[in-house]
Amino acid sequence: MTTTSRDESDYDSSCSSVTLPDSRYSWISDFSFGSRSSVSVCSFSDHTLSCGQKPHKANQAAWEAMKRLRGENGQVGLHHFHLLRRLGSGDIGNVYLCRLRNPVVGLPECLYAMKVVDREALAFRKKLQRAEMEKEILRMLDHPFLPTLYAEFDTSHYSCLVMEFCPGGDLYAVRQRQPGKRFSISSAKFYAAEILLALEYLHMLGIVYRDLKPENVLVREDGHIMLSDFDLSFKCDVVPKLLRTKPNPAATYRNVKSSTPSCAAPMQPVFSCFLASTKSSKKKKEAAMGAVAPEVDLQNVDPELVAEPINARSKSFVGTHEYLAPEVISGLGHGSAVDWWTLGVFLYELLYGKTPFKGESNEKTLINIIKQPLTFPRIGVSTSKELEEIAKVQDLISKLLVKNPKKRIGSLKGSVEIKRHEFFKGVNWALIRSAKPPEVPKDLRRIKSKASLSKFSSRKERKPAYQLPDHHFDYF
């Protein structure tokens, strides 16, 4: 892969998924999430937030500034923002870096990302429904690895979505800066783990993402990731289940502390998903407790919450060619298992610097996905530990890239199965936000101070942007 852009097939057909009413989400509030924060779903009215805050953003200046602005003016509009420069463009809109024209007293100046969508143009291209779906999904989200929708408003025939700005760029650009243009195993594990939690949350809401790729994974200022772009996603019904596995007493005695439920009761302590303990330390613990495995009361074993939309079905042919799952290409219908396929391709690209089935053309790529067996290129390893890690990650990728979606890991229990894989052993899911990221964006202060000048070429453009009347929006 030599360019940051990929060809996308987005010929939408009717989706057979069922949209879940907001009232169905009440079950989520009874559980805590893997990131140690409760899941909260806020309903939006037109152009305003109906809830006072989102738990994951309650103490952040960017959210507080928008909250005060809304309180003072009733609603937020384009005239409240100063557009600085364009950050990028996509299939359905452009994204601009912006800030508030009048900074809120007592709060630091905050940068935002504003996505601008031309509704008339999308209606002509028959893609307006995609933009509406993205807006609907963004309204629902409250998760540390997913976007926060600070405000939304319309002006003329444009729709504007104000979200958080990620100064670290996307993972594709970050990968290009790595030695050999690929990530180390530990870095790939870090990013894959956070992506896994984001997908887990989306599936719990009945959202199938369908567009995972490094270009859609942004890096926040603290180095953690944010999944973006939801216009190819679809919503469906999801029925949560609490499962209790019947372990044998000896196995449970050794592993009960290292088994991690996808969600647990909020008042219970949250343990690490995998505890990296050696065999010798385990034997010492067993010896200290009499080396006799006690009988386990299944009522005291944490249940596993499985909220995977396994019955989701769509026949839309959407996504990026190199990331398309075989069932999408076949056109016979696909469900949430496509996200686990794309996770496998994503992990492969992070480690090897290329996708596994890329061909000379888009058509050849699709043929390779259907027919070509998975292979792994050789990469140099210096220690036996690295060799073990390579074997583990290749095993996980092999199970994610099973061409039959019914046999693919995660197809039945979702993230619960994938979290248990040996590759993620040692990951503390509960405290993953406290883990040190592989790379933290530098010079953030310089970016903030020079953002309004660095990308403008003419003297006229450096002047303060004039206020645009609601009936005229040719600025973009």
N, C-alpha and C positions, 0 to 999 in steps of 0.2 A: 504494500500500500504506500503510495507516494504522495497522495493529496489528502487534504483534510475533508474534502467533500466526497460523498458517495452517491451513486445513483440510487434513487428510491423508486420503488413501485408502489404507488398509492392509489390504484384504481379501486375506489370504494364501491362495494356492493352492499346490499341491505344486510344489516347485522341482526341475527336472530336472538341476541341477548335481551334479557329482561331487566329494565331499570328498577333498582330497589328503592322504594320510598324511604324518606328520611327516618320515619318512625321505626324502621327495621334495624337501625343502627344502635338502638338503646342498649343492646347486650354488650357492646364494646366497652362501655363506661364501667363495667363491673370487673375489668381486668387491668393489670398493669402490663406495660409493653417491655420488650427486650431492651430498650434503651433506658430503662428505669424510670420512664415517665409515662403517665397515664395517657391513653388515647382519648382524644376529644374531637368530636365532630360538631362543627358550627354550621348552622343554616344561615344563608345569606338572603336578604331581600335585594331588590334591584338597587345597585350602586352603593349599598351600604352594608356594613357588618351588623348582624343582629345580635352578636354576642360581644361582650365588652372586651374580651381579650382571648388570645390563644395561649395556652399554658407554656408552650415552648418559646414564645416570644414575649411573654409578659414583662420581662425585666430588661428588654433591649430598647435602646434609644430609638431605633428606626420605627419600631412598633408604637412606642409611646408618642413620638412626634406625629405620626399619622392619627393616632387616637385623639390627641389634643386638637389637631387641625379639623377633624371631623366634628368634634364637640363644639368648636367655635363657629364653624361655617355650615354645619348641617350635613354637607356632603363634600366630597373631594372632586375637583375638576382639573382639566388641563392647565388652566390659568394659574394653578398653584405650583406648577413645576417649571423648572428651567432645564431645557434639553441641552446636553453637553456634546454628545457625539454618538454616532451609531456604533453599537457593539457587534452586531452581526445580523444576518438575515436568514430566514428559513422559508419553507414552502408556503406558509400561510401568513407570514408577517415579518416585520423588522423589530429589532430590540435596540433600545437607546439607553444610554447612561443619562441619568437625570438627578436633580436634587430639588429641594423645596426652594422657591423664590425667597421666602421669608423664613429664615431659620427660627425654630421654636426656642424661646428664651429658656435657658437653663439646661439645654440639651446640645450635645455635639452635632455638628453638621453631618448628615447622613446621605449616602449615595443610594440610589435605587436603580433598578432595571425596569424599563417600561416597554412592554410588548405592544406594538401597534398593528392592528389588523384592519385591512380594508374590506368591509363587509360586502360592498357592491362587487368588488373584483372577485371575491371568493364565491359569491352567489353565481356570478357568470361562469366560474370554473367548476361549479357544483361541489364546492368544498366548504361551504359555510357551516354545515353540520359539524365538521371536524373542529372548527373554532369554537362553536357552542359547547361541544363536548369537553374541550380542554378547559373552558371557563367553568363549566359545571364541576369538573373534577378538582380544579384548583380551589374552589370554594369549600370543598370538603376536607382538604388536607390540613393536618396539624402534626408534623413529624419532623424530627431533627435532620433527616436526610432528604426531605422533600421541600418544594418551594412554599413560601408563605405569600399569600395574596394580600397585600396591604390595602389595595384599593382597586376599584374598577369603575369605569365611566365611559360614556359614549360622547362623541362630538362629531357632528356632521355624519358621514357614513363610515366613520372609524370607531373601533372599539379599542380601549386602552386598558391594559392590565399592569398594575404596579407591583413589582415583586422585589425580592432582595438581590443585590448586586454581588456577584462572586468574582473577586479580583484575581483569583488563581487561574482563570481560563478553564478550558475543558481538558479531560484526561488524554485526549488524542494529542493535543499540543504538549502536554506535560510528558507524554511518552516519547515524543520526538527529541526531547532534551536529555533523555536517559542514555547511559552508555549502551551502545548497540541498539538504541531505540526500543528498548524493552525494559520492563520493570523487574526488580529482584523478586524472588518468591515471597519474601516477607511483605513487600509493598503490595504485590498482587493480592495477597491474602487479606491485607487491611482493607483495600478498596472493595474486594469481592464480598467481604463480610458486611460492610456498610450497605452495599447494593442489595445484598440478601435481605437485610432488615427492611429496607425501603420496599422491596417487592413483597415481602411478607405483609407489611401494612396495607399495601394496595390491594392485595388479594383478600385480606380481611374485609375490606370495604366493597369487594366484588368488582374490582377494577383490574383488567388485564392490560398490561402496559404495552407490549408488542414492539417497542422501539429502543431497546437497550443497545447502546454502542458507546464507545469512549467520547464521541462528540457530544453526547447528551448527558454526560456526567461532569458537572461543574465543580470546581474546587473553591470552597469558601475561604475567607481570610484566615481561619484557624486551621486550615489544611484538611478539614473533613469535607465530605462530598455532598452534593445536592443533585438529585435526579431531576431532569428538566424535560420539557416538550411532551405534552400529553394529547396531542391532536390525533394520534393514531390509536389511542387507547379506546376500549369500550367497557361499558358497565354491564354487570349481569347479577343474577341472584346468587346469594351465598348462604349456606346453612351451616352455622358453627356447630362443632361437636366436641365434647369433652371425652377423651379416651383415657382409660386406665389399662396399662399393659400389665400382664400377669408374669412378673419375673420370677425366676427360681431364687430361693432365699440367699444362696451363696453369691450369685451374680449381683443380686440387689445390694447385698452388704458391701460389695466392693465398689459398685458404680452408682448407687442412688444419689450420692452427693454430686456426681459429675454429670448426671442426666439433667438436661435443661428443658423445661416446658416452653412451648412457644409463648405462652402467656401464663401468668400465675396470679393468685389472689393478691390484691394490692397491699394488704397488711402483712403478707408473709415476707421474710427476708429473701432477697434475690441472690442466688449463687451463680458462680461462674459456670458457663456452659460446659467447659472442659477444664479440669484441673490437671496441670502438667506435673504429675507425680511419678516417680520412678518405681520400678518393681520392688526395689529394696525398701523404700520408704513405706510402701503398702504393706510389706511383710512385717515391718516394725510395728505399724499401727495394729495389724491383726494380732501380733504377739502380745502387745500391750493390753489388748482387750480379750485375751484368752484364746485367740486364734480360732474361735468358734463363731461361725456366722449365725446370728440370731434369726428367728423367724420374723418376717417382715409383715406388718399390718398394711394391707393394700389401701386401707382407708387413709393412712397417713402419707402415702406416696403421692406426690404432686401429679395431678392429671395433666394431660397434654391437650391444649386447645388446638384443634384443627379447623381452620376456616378457609379452606381452599375451594375456590369456585370450580370444582371438577366437572360440573355439568354445563359450564359456559360453552357456547358454540357460536362461531362466526365464520362466514365464508368470504370475508373481505380479503383481497390480495394486497396487503399493505406491509411496509417495512423496508429495510435496506437489503439489497440483494444478498450481500455476503452474510447477513444475519438471519435470513428467512429460514424458518423451520420446514422440514419436509412436508408436514401436513398443511402448511400454508400454501406451498407450491402446488400440491396436489389439488387444492380447491375443494376437498371433500368436507371441510369444516375443521376448525381448530378451537382450542380452549386455552386455559391458563398454563398448560404445559409448554406453550411456546416461549413463555418467559424464562423457563428453566433451560430451554435450548439456547436462547440468546445469552443467558448467563454463562453457559459453557463456551460459546464463541468469544464472548467478552473476556473471560479468564484466559483463554488460549491466546488472544491478541495481546493482552497485557504481558504475558510471559514470553511469547515468541516473536512479537512485533509484526504479526500478520494474521489474517484469519485462516481457518483450516481448509476451506473449500474454494478459495478464490481462483477463478479461471481467467482465460484471456479475454473473455467478454462476459456480459451479464448472463447470456444464455448458457455459456459454458459453466459459469458459477452455479446456476440452478441445477444443471445436470450433475455436477459434482456433488452437490448437497444430497441429491436423491440417490446416486449410485456409488460414489467414491467412498471407500472405507477411510476411517480416521487414522491419520498417522502423525507422529510427532518428530520434529527435527531435533537433531542432537545439539545440546548446549553444554558448555564446559562447566564442570563442577569441581570444586577443590577439596571438599570434605565428604566424609561418609554421611554426615547429617544432611547435607544438601542433596545427596543422592536419594536419601530416604524421602525428603520433602518432594523432590521431583516425581518420585514414584507415586506418592500420595495425590499430588495435584493432577497427574496424568490419569490416575484412576477416577478421580472426581469428574474430570472433563469427559472421560469416556462414558461415564454414567449419565452425564447431562446431555451428551450428544448421541444418545440412542435414537435411531431414526423412527422407531415405533413409539409414539407418545405415551402409549399405555404402559410401556416398560421403562420409561424414562424416570430417573430418580426425581422425586418431588411431585409426580403426577397424581399421587393419591393423598399423601399427607403434607404436601407442600414443603415449606421451609423446615419443618420438623425433621424430615429425613435428611435434608442436606446439612443442617447444623450438626448432625451426629457424625458426619463423615470424618475420617481420620485427619483429613487436611486441615480442618478447623479445630483440631484438638489444641487446647491452650487458649483459645479465644474467650475472653470474658465478655459475653454478650451483654450482660447487665451494665457494664462500665465501659463499653466500647467508646463512648464519647470522651472518656478520660484518657484514652490511649493516645500516645504521641503519633501524629501522622507522619508518613514518610517525608513529606515536603510541605512546608508552610510558606505561603506567598510572602515575598520580601518587598521592601520598599512601599508598603501600603500607604504610609504617610505621604510619600512623594506622589503616588498615584492620585490621592485625594486632592493634594494641593495644586497639581498641574493638569487635572482631568479636563478642566474647562478650556485649556489652551493647547494641549499637546497635539490634538488631531485636527485643528482648524487651519486651513491653508491661507485664507484671505483675511485682511484686516476687518472687513465688514462682518465676517462671521464671528469675530471675536467680541463684537459688541453684545450687550445684553439682549437676549432674544425678546422680540416684541410679543405682546399678548395677542393670541389668535382669537378672533371671534368664533363663536360656535358654528357659524354657517360656512366657515372657510378653513380648510385644513390642508392646504397645499404645501405646508412646510416639509412634509415627509415626501 
